[in-house]
Amino acid sequence: MPNKTKIIAFANNKGGSGKTTAVANLAYSLSEMGRKVLAVDADMQMNLTLSFFDEETVMQLASGKNNIYYGITEAKSLTDCIVKTSYKGLDVVPSSSLMSMMEYNLYSVKDRENCLKNALSETVSKEYYDYILIDSPPTLGSWVLNILVASNHVIMPVEASPWGLFGVANMFDFLEDAKKYNKNLDLLGILITKVNTRKNYYKQTVFNLQNTPDVRVFDTIIRIDSEVEWAQDNSMPVGAYKKTARSGLEYMELAKEVDRLCR
């Protein structure tokens, strides 16, 4: 029988596509629906951790040993690295600035493609969480391969901008390579972010993606919303910062869509 816990990686090798914002706000929205969610910060920038904790707390977590870097490099269970947030049913595995060394550290590790999968295995086997959402760095390498090997699904955020589609083909190729190690990996969908519906390139982005064979584009789009930046400044998901924020409502719709697709 498949595990109850669904692991979803958020990946795009282009920076600025909205991966971290999507992970943080989808995690919050799913928890608001009563789902138990673990958000894993696998990026050295630590922005996902900053989405739930103030800067002082984030630096304390990053400088300690209960974060993803030490979980991987010391081959221990990430269960030991889980930190509770102030939101019911939503926990986090913090990141560390030392994640900048992860590619180097993986180079000499045997069976290196499975390091994250092994570190998550205890947490997954307990089936406590409905979802584990992983925020990946905007790169293509051994660490992102680790993330994809550990996951069931991939969500690819794509910015609705003239350069938003740049590198998408490379990402598709990388996903195919990852399937050599994880044959059950699938692209759950492309999430179009930072949308300004008055701009023609938004329509062009949607047209191009919807006409890509064997690719699902989520019905939900995420529009540009200044409330997101205010929420980030306060280390909060936008829906918690302001219940009526447009993007918060959009992430709730996305949560419903993701939850339906993952059943």
N, C-alpha and C positions, 0 to 999 in steps of 0.2 A: 504494500500500500504506500502511496506517496506521502511524504511528510505533510503535516498540517501547515507548517511554516513555509511561506513563500518568500524567496529571496529575490529582490529586484535590484539590479545594478542600474545606476544612472550614469551613462557614458556618452561622451562626445569629445573627440580630440581637439575641438576648437574651444578656446577659452571664451568666457562671456556668454555662453549659451543659456545660462540660468539653471544649471544642474543643482547647485547647492540650495538655491531658493526653492526649487521644485521638491527636493528631498525633504527639507525642513517643513514646508507647508503641506505637502502631501502626508507626511508622518503625523503632523498635528491633526489634519482633517480626518484621517483614518482613526486616530485615537478618539476624536470627538464622535465618531460613529460607533464607538464601543470596541474597536479592534485594539489588540495589544501590539505595539510597534517598537522595534529596536532600530534606531538610526545609527549607522556606522560611518564615522568620519574617517575616510581613507585618504584624505588629501592633506598635504603638509601645510596648506594655508589655514587650516583649522576653522574655516568659516562656518561649517555646519555646527561645530561645537559652540561657536560664538552665537549661533542662532537661538541657543537655549540658556546660555550662561554668560554672566558678565566677564569682562576681560581678565580681571584678577583671578577668578575661579578657573578660567580657561588656561591661564599660564600655570597655575598650580597643578592642574590635571596634566598639562603637557610636560611639566618638569618632573612629575612622579613616574611611577612604573605601572600604573593602572590605565594604560592607554594602548592603542592599537600597535604602536611601534614595538613596545616591549612584549605585547602579546604574541606578535609574530616572531621577533628575533629571539625570544626565549622559549619559543614553541610551547606556550601555555594556552589554556582555554580562554577565549575572549569573555566567557562567563565571568571571569575574575575582574574584567575591566569595565563592566557595565555600571553606569551611573544613572540614577533616577533624576528625571527632570521634575519641574513643579506641575506637570500636566499628567493627569491620571492615564495610565496605560502607555506612556511614552518614555522610553529610556534611550540612552546614548552610550556608544563606545567612543570616547574622545580620541582626538588625533594628537600629534606632536610635531613640532618643527623638524624633528629628527627623521621624519618620513622622507625628507630629501635624500637620505642615504639608502632608502629601501632597495632601489634598483641595484646598487653596489652590493648590498648585503645578500640579495637573492642570487647573485651570480654564481656563487660557489656552493649553493644549497642543493642537496639531492632532492629530486622530486619537487623542485621549486614551484611548479605550476599549482601545486595543491596546498601551499602553506596556509592561505586564508581559509580554504575549505576545511582543512584539518582543525584550525583554530576555532572555527564556528561549529564544528560537529557536535560538541556537547550541548551547546545552546539550542541547536536545531533539534537534536534528539529528544530534548525535554518537551518540545512542542508547546512551550509557553506562549511564544509570540505567534501572532497571525502573519505578521510581515516583518522582514528584515530589509531595510532600505539602505543601500550602500552608495555613498557619494564618492565618485572616483575623480582623480586628477585629470586635467585636459592633456593627456599624453597617450601614446601607444607604446607599451613596453611590457616587461615581465610582471610589473605590479598590477597594471590594468588587466593583463591576462589572468592573473590570480583572481581578481575580482569577478571576471566573467566565468571562470571555471567554478567558482563558488556559488554562482547564481542560477536561478531557474529562468529568469526573465531579464530583459533589458528595456529600459525606457531611454530614448534618445531625445533630449531637449534640443530643439533647433530654433535659433533666433530668427524672427521674421525681419531680416535686414538684407541689404545687397550682398553681404559677405556671409550670411547665415548658412548657406549651403556649401560653403567652402570646406572641403575635407570630408564631407558626408560619404563620398564614395570610398575614401580610405577607411572610414569607420566600418562600412559594410564589409569590406575585405577583411578587416581585423576580426569582425564577428565570425566570419566564415572560418578563419584560422582557429579561433577559440573553440569552435564546434568540434575540432579534431580531438580536443581534450574533454569537452563537455557536450556530448551529442544531443542532449536534451535542452540546450540553451535556445531560447527563442526571443525574437524582438517583439516585445509586447506592443510597442507602438512608438510613433514619433510625436512628441509634444511640441507644438508650436508656441514659442514664448516671445515676450516683449513685443506684443502685437500692437500696431497702430492701424486700425481698419481703414483709415482714410488714405493710407499710403498704397500705391499700386504694387510695390514690391511685396506687400503682404499677400495680395492675391496671386502674384507670380510664385511665391514660396509655396503656397497651398497647392496651386496647380501642379507644380513640378513634383511635389512629394506625393500627391494623390495619384499621379500617373507613373509612379515608380512601381514596377511589378512586385507583388508579394510583400508589400509594406503597408501596415495599418497606420493611419494618421488618426490620433485621438479626436473625437468630436469636440472635446473641450479645448479651447484656446486660452492662453493667459495673456491678458492685455497689459500694457504699460500702466503702472499704478504707483504714484509717489508714496502711497501708504506703505509699500514694501520697504522702502528705504528708511522710513521712520520706525517701522517695526524692527528692522535690523539694527538700527541705532540703539534700540532699547532691548536688544537680545531676545526678541520675541517673534513667534510666527505671526504673520499679518492678521490671521483670523482671531488670535488672542489679543493682539494690540487694538484692533478695531473690528468689532463683529460685523459691521456693515460695509467693510472695505470690499470693493468690487473684486479684487484679485483673491481675497479670502473666500468669497462665494464661488469663484471659479475653481479654486483648488478643492473646495468641497464637492463640486460637480465632478472634478477629475477623480477624486477619491471614490466616488460612487461608480464611476466608469471602470477604474482599475479593479475595484472589489468585484464587480460583475464579471470582468474578463478572467479573473484569477480563480473563480469558483470551479 
